[in-house]
Amino acid sequence: MSAVAAVSQNAAAKNADLKQENKKFESRLDAIIKRGYILVGTPGDYKPFTYLNPKTGEFEGYDIDAMKEFAKSLGVEARFVQTSWPTLMDDLLADKFDIAVGGVTRNTERQKKAHLTDGYIQFGKAPLIRKEDKDKYKTVEDINKPTVRIGVNPGGTNEKFVREHLTDAKVTVVQNNLDIPGLVANGTYDVMITDTLEAMVYQKADPRLYAALTDNPFTKSEKAYMIHRGDFIFASYLDVWMDEMKLQGKFDELYKKWLQ
């Protein structure tokens, strides 16, 4: 057996053990508290919410800090599990983690298979472009042309928006979302369709870039946390924790730290 196959087999065995362990409890909430840690699934490629820092090997970002606070409220440790946008839902349903975070957009398609919390931050889809082009791309029509080159990450709501609304543009799927802003800045692509929040972060980090339409994005949505559906006890606890985070100004603190 190869090393890769052995790792895969071990992971499958652990998932099976976790599923069996969860069944012993009325709620996943009780299982998490009993085992002493919560498994948090996150892609690690979506600033400012989730970023796997290659220098430290650690996850960081708005939702990473939030989940550490959530784990603290439970009296357990937060353990982060890397996933991807194309596999996020399947990995959650396969019990690879207890909760999915990292800039997850709240929508009805995801709600059909899982449970999404109330939103904790609002945003919209907007173009990240070069500063020199800030008067060039102001509408969907300006972007939806065969001469416009778009870079988009696979499997999430960014690609969904591009496939639905920018059918005439030249679209390239870039596997690593973190690569796209630099490719826009250096002229490989003209536009990155992303969340207003992420666009603002990249504009701040690179003076060549411009976060367009952040005050009037193409869409309006909210970020949420995603868990398995059907667990009222765990969902209710998560809702109360989020209410407390809002009331105590903790989400405001995270916004200032990661977005301003």
ROKE-363618 format. One record per residue (C-alpha): residue in one letter; residue number from 1; x, y, z. Coordinates in steps of 0.1 Angstrom, whole numbers, padded with zeros to 4 digits. Last residue first. Layout:
N
R residu num     u     v     w
R      a NUM     X     Y     Z
...
% end
This chain:
260
R residu num     u     v     w
R      q 260 -0099  0482  0082
R      l 259 -0109  0446  0072
R      w 258 -0092  0421  0094
R      k 257 -0088  0438  0128
R      k 256 -0116  0463  0125
R      y 255 -0140  0436  0113
R      l 254 -0129  0413  0141
R      e 253 -0135  0440  0167
R      d 252 -0170  0446  0152
R      f 251 -0177  0409  0155
R      k 250 -0168  0410  0191
R      g 249 -0190  0440  0199
R      q 248 -0206  0424  0230
R      l 247 -0240  0423  0214
R      k 246 -0228  0409  0181
R      m 245 -0207  0381  0197
R      e 244 -0236  0374  0221
R      d 243 -0260  0369  0192
R      m 242 -0235  0347  0175
R      w 241 -0232  0325  0206
R      v 240 -0270  0323  0208
R      d 239 -0273  0312  0172
R      l 238 -0245  0286  0176
R      y 237 -0263  0272  0207
R      s 236 -0296  0270  0187
R      a 235 -0279  0252  0158
R      f 234 -0263  0226  0182
R      i 233 -0297  0219  0198
R      f 232 -0317  0219  0166
R      d 231 -0295  0193  0149
R      g 230 -0315  0186  0117
R      r 229 -0290  0201  0093
R      h 228 -0252  0197  0095
R      i 227 -0234  0230  0100
R      m 226 -0226  0261  0079
R      y 225 -0215  0295  0092
R      a 224 -0228  0326  0075
R      k 223 -0217  0354  0052
R      e 222 -0244  0377  0038
R      s 221 -0256  0386  0003
R      k 220 -0262  0416 -0020
R      t 219 -0255  0414 -0057
R      f 218 -0238  0436 -0084
R      p 217 -0221  0458 -0058
R      n 216 -0231  0494 -0050
R      d 215 -0207  0507 -0023
R      t 214 -0180  0483 -0032
R      l 213 -0184  0492 -0068
R      a 212 -0148  0487 -0078
R      a 211 -0119  0474 -0056
R      y 210 -0089  0488 -0073
R      l 209 -0055  0471 -0077
R      r 208 -0020  0485 -0085
R      p 207 -0016  0498 -0049
R      d 206 -0015  0461 -0036
R      a 205 -0024  0452  0000
R      k 204 -0052  0477  0005
R      q 203 -0067  0468 -0029
R      y 202 -0065  0431 -0019
R      v 201 -0083  0436  0013
R      m 200 -0111  0457 -0003
R      a 199 -0116  0430 -0030
R      e 198 -0121  0404 -0002
R      l 197 -0148  0425  0014
R      t 196 -0165  0433 -0019
R      d 195 -0168  0396 -0026
R      t 194 -0152  0384 -0058
R      i 193 -0152  0388 -0096
R      m 192 -0116  0391 -0107
R      v 191 -0111  0413 -0138
R      d 190 -0086  0421 -0164
R      y 189 -0065  0390 -0164
R      t 188 -0028  0384 -0171
R      g 187 -0022  0421 -0166
R      n 186  0002  0421 -0137
R      a 185 -0024  0433 -0112
R      v 184 -0050  0409 -0124
R      l 183 -0026  0380 -0120
R      g 182 -0017  0392 -0086
R      p 181 -0053  0393 -0075
R      i 180 -0059  0357 -0089
R      d 179 -0031  0338 -0071
R      l 178 -0049  0336 -0037
R      n 177 -0079  0318 -0053
R      n 176 -0057  0288 -0062
R      q 175 -0074  0267 -0088
R      v 174 -0077  0295 -0114
R      v 173 -0107  0290 -0137
R      t 172 -0103  0312 -0169
R      v 171 -0132  0331 -0184
R      k 170 -0131  0351 -0216
R      a 169 -0163  0372 -0214
R      d 168 -0195  0365 -0233
R      t 167 -0211  0344 -0205
R      l 166 -0206  0370 -0178
R      h 165 -0239  0367 -0159
R      e 164 -0246  0331 -0150
R      r 163 -0211  0316 -0153
R      v 162 -0195  0345 -0136
R      f 161 -0220  0345 -0107
R      k 160 -0216  0308 -0102
R      e 159 -0178  0311 -0103
R      n 158 -0179  0337 -0075
R      t 157 -0204  0316 -0056
R      g 156 -0180  0287 -0051
R      g 155 -0167  0258 -0071
R      p 154 -0137  0272 -0089
R      n 153 -0118  0304 -0084
R      v 152 -0122  0331 -0111
R      g 151 -0099  0349 -0135
R      i 150 -0117  0371 -0161
R      r 149 -0103  0383 -0194
R      v 148 -0124  0410 -0212
R      t 147 -0122  0410 -0250
R      p 146 -0152  0387 -0254
R      k 145 -0174  0412 -0235
R      n 144 -0194  0409 -0203
R      i 143 -0173  0433 -0183
R      d 142 -0188  0466 -0194
R      e 141 -0222  0450 -0196
R      v 140 -0219  0439 -0159
R      t 139 -0214  0476 -0151
R      k 138 -0186  0499 -0140
R      y 137 -0155  0485 -0157
R      k 136 -0136  0512 -0176
R      d 135 -0134  0541 -0151
R      k 134 -0113  0521 -0126
R      d 133 -0091  0507 -0154
R      e 132 -0058  0523 -0142
R      k 131 -0065  0510 -0107
R      r 130 -0064  0474 -0121
R      i 129 -0095  0454 -0114
R      l 128 -0114  0437 -0085
R      p 127 -0150  0434 -0097
R      a 126 -0180  0432 -0074
R      k 125 -0202  0405 -0058
R      g 124 -0219  0417 -0026
R      f 123 -0213  0419  0011
R      q 122 -0231  0417  0045
R      i 121 -0216  0403  0077
R      y 120 -0229  0380  0104
R      g 119 -0257  0362  0085
R      d 118 -0281  0340  0103
R      t 117 -0268  0304  0104
R      l 116 -0268  0280  0075
R      h 115 -0280  0244  0079
R      a 114 -0271  0218  0053
R      k 113 -0284  0202  0021
R      k 112 -0311  0225  0009
R      q 111 -0296  0254  0028
R      r 110 -0266  0253  0004
R      e 109 -0288  0260 -0026
R      t 108 -0309  0286 -0006
R      n 107 -0280  0309  0000
R      r 106 -0256  0322  0027
R      t 105 -0221  0327  0013
R      v 104 -0193  0309  0032
R      g 103 -0164  0333  0039
R      g 102 -0142  0309  0058
R      v 101 -0164  0285  0078
R      a 100 -0177  0250  0078
R      i  99 -0187  0233  0111
R      d  98 -0184  0198  0126
R      f  97 -0157  0184  0103
R      k  96 -0149  0155  0081
R      d  95 -0185  0143  0087
R      a  94 -0191  0132  0051
R      l  93 -0218  0159  0049
R      l  92 -0192  0185  0057
R      d  91 -0167  0171  0032
R      d  90 -0195  0170  0005
R      m  89 -0204  0206  0012
R      l  88 -0169  0220  0010
R      t  87 -0157  0199 -0019
R      p  86 -0157  0225 -0047
R      w  85 -0148  0253 -0022
R      s  84 -0119  0234 -0008
R      t  83 -0111  0217  0026
R      q  82 -0085  0221  0052
R      v  81 -0093  0210  0087
R      f  80 -0089  0233  0117
R      r  79 -0089  0221  0153
R      a  78 -0105  0244  0178
R      e  77 -0100  0233  0214
R      v  76 -0128  0230  0239
R      g  75 -0146  0249  0267
R      l  74 -0176  0255  0245
R      s  73 -0173  0293  0247
R      k  72 -0136  0288  0240
R      a  71 -0144  0269  0208
R      f  70 -0166  0297  0196
R      e  69 -0138  0322  0203
R      k  68 -0113  0301  0183
R      m  67 -0140  0299  0156
R      a  66 -0142  0337  0154
R      d  65 -0104  0341  0152
R      i  64 -0104  0316  0122
R      d  63 -0134  0334  0108
R      y  62 -0116  0367  0106
R      g  61 -0083  0354  0094
R      e  60 -0055  0329  0102
R      f  59 -0048  0292  0095
R      e  58 -0013  0280  0106
R      g  57  0015  0265  0085
R      t  56  0037  0293  0098
R      k  55  0053  0305  0065
R      p  54  0026  0290  0042
R      n  53 -0002  0310  0060
R      l  52 -0034  0291  0054
R      y  51 -0059  0320  0050
R      t  50 -0095  0322  0060
R      f  49 -0118  0352  0063
R      p  48 -0098  0381  0050
R      k  47 -0088  0365  0027
R      y  46 -0102  0334  0010
R      d  45 -0076  0306  0005
R      g  44 -0077  0286  0037
R      p  43 -0105  0263  0026
R      t  42 -0121  0259  0060
R      g  41 -0135  0230  0080
R      v  40 -0136  0234  0118
R      l  39 -0133  0202  0139
R      i  38 -0143  0210  0175
R      y  37 -0123  0197  0204
R      g  36 -0127  0182  0239
R      r  35 -0143  0149  0229
R      k  34 -0172  0153  0254
R      i  33 -0179  0190  0245
R      i  32 -0179  0181  0208
R      a  31 -0203  0151  0213
R      d  30 -0227  0172  0234
R      l  29 -0229  0199  0207
R      r  28 -0233  0172  0181
R      s  27 -0266  0165  0197
R      e  26 -0284  0136  0215
R      f  25 -0252  0118  0218
R      k  24 -0240  0083  0210
R      k  23 -0244  0089  0173
R      n  22 -0216  0114  0173
R      e  21 -0191  0086  0183
R      q  20 -0201  0065  0153
R      k  19 -0197  0094  0130
R      l  18 -0163  0102  0145
R      d  17 -0151  0066  0142
R      a  16 -0161  0065  0106
R      n  15 -0143  0098  0099
R      k  14 -0112  0084  0117
R      a  13 -0113  0053  0095
R      a  12 -0116  0074  0063
R      a  11 -0087  0095  0074
R      n  10 -0066  0064  0081
R      q   9 -0075  0050  0046
R      s   8 -0065  0082  0029
R      v   7 -0032  0083  0048
R      a   6 -0025  0047  0038
R      a   5 -0034  0054  0002
R      v   4 -0010  0083  0001
R      a   3  0018  0062  0017
R      s   2  0013  0035 -0009
R      m   1  0000  0000  0000
% end
